[in-house]
Amino acid sequence: MGDLRSEELEEAVQLLDIAAGLGHERRGICLRRLERPHLELQAVPETLDAAEDVHRVAFSEALVEQVDVAPDPRVDAPARIDELQCQIGAPAAGAKALLAGDRIRALDDPVLCQFRDRHGAILGPASAASLAAMPLVKPFRALRYATGAAGPLDVLVSPPYDVISPELHDRLLAASPYNSVRLVRPDNPEEAARLLTDWQRDGVLVREEEPAVWLLEEDFVGPDRVPRTRRSLVARAALEPFERGIVLPHERSFPKPRRGRLRLLEATRTKMSPILLLHDGDGPREAPDRPPDLEATLDGVTSRLWRLDPDAAAGIQPPLVIADGHHRYEAALSFHEEDGTEETGHVLAALVSGTDPGLTIFPTHRLSSSPPPDLDGSFRLIPAGDPAEALATLDSLPRDRAAFALVGPDGAVVAQADSPGLDTAVVDRFPLGDVRFTPSADEAARAVASGEARSAFLVRPPTVPEVEELARSGVRMPEKSTYFYPKLVAGLVFSPFDE
């Protein structure tokens, strides 16, 4: 970067320590689309130690390019922004990324991500098509259980890692020595990598010879006792930083599960289970008129897969919204940025249309070890005789204002806020201890009655259009705000990072 000390400065600018990262060039960034174009920026007098990243974390060796920019009152600010944009867009040969697995980039955090979760306002969906650096959706050569080699698929599949309780884990282990829970939620990542190698050597797992897209059909009865069918296309979806607007999150995630998923990817180099992505296009309305190629039933959900042509998902366009699998997506993105190869640039996903008749969101009620909070007159309170009546009253309220049902040892009450918003966002403002989540209002009520929890907060789920609208506007809901039911089954197909 050139020396700016002899240039004129008409407006204040912020000095940036910019880490050059191979493969992360920022060419094409349109600074004029910032939400706050007239930022009140201050010069930063201290320089960045080359042995530290932008968050002052020490490297074992210098990985950050130090940039010295001396402010001068004679710089022409608009012209310098253009020059800086061009220089930032030029890759530095041999430069390394920030911390392995660290998704925060030196430019993104100080400038582009002024508002932590407002990715869409910076490089939003309108720019998504022009920014895509690789195919959005690709077929894959599935790794799957060999027919009959390890028993029926019913005893081999498992739920995704985040809904496997200790009791369910033991049941799945007992069901078969080859149950996929050993890969999805292993005792340690190295054990999963060893089993993956052994099972392929022994013929338990086989690889498809040709790449394909798969149609997934799930028949289920939800917690509301309504039977439904959800259809999606299983393929590889591009891993893109959220600020590009191509793939969008809808809720925040927890750091610990993200780290665990990253370690598993590093050890196995295999995508163990699909995430669920929403898209705007039409989805498959019916299954092929032939028996499914794969079929399994787990906990009342029957999943069927049919092989389709490799271009069956070619019409799907960005943006894609993560419905379920934020931790796995973010871990896979970190792994790709760490690995740097094209082979790791996609994640296994089931892509479902936002208009699919079977696409359903159920609530995630909150259980807490804290006593019921004092609602201090900031809510309109509606008395309820018991939790069931409170839930019915809550469901009858209009959705123009946030509300929730509070269940405590002494009874239940419905609280309605005086402003719009998400039910979960209002509840999460309370200083609650030891918060757990359940989709079952009955379970929440039983937990309070038994003393297992001291309070429960029953909430309404957002609608699919609300989730999509918030994601596209750059707003991330609180953790566990949605429960897209059912969870995608793991173990039907795997996808190694080698194509």
Buried (B, 14 or more C-beta within 10 A) or exposed (E): EEEBEEBEBEEEBBBBBBBBBEBBBBEEBEBEBBEEEEBEBEEBEEEBBEBBBBEEEEBEEEBBBBBEBEBEEEBBEEEBBEBBBEEBEEBEEEBBBBBEBBBBBBBBBBBBBBBEBBBBBBBBBEBBEEBBEEBBBBBBBBBBBBEEBBBBBEBBBBBBBBEBEEEBBEBBEEBBEBBBBBBBBBEEBEEBBBBBEEBBEEEBBBEBEEBBBBBBBBBBEBBEEEEBBBBBBBBBBBBBBBBBBBBBBBBBBEEEBBBBBBBBBBBBBBBBBBBBBBBBEEBBEEBEEEEBBBBBBBEEBBBBBBBBEBEBBBEBBBBBBBBBBBBBBBBBBBBBBBBBEEEBBBBBBBBBBBBBEBBBBBBBBBBBEBEBBEEEEEBBEBEBEEBBBBBEBBEEBEEEBBBBBBBBEEBBBBBBBEEEEBBBBBBBEBEBEEBBBBBEBEBBBBBBBEEEBBBBBBBBBBEBEBBBBBBBEBBBBBBBBBBBBBBBBBBBBBBBBEE
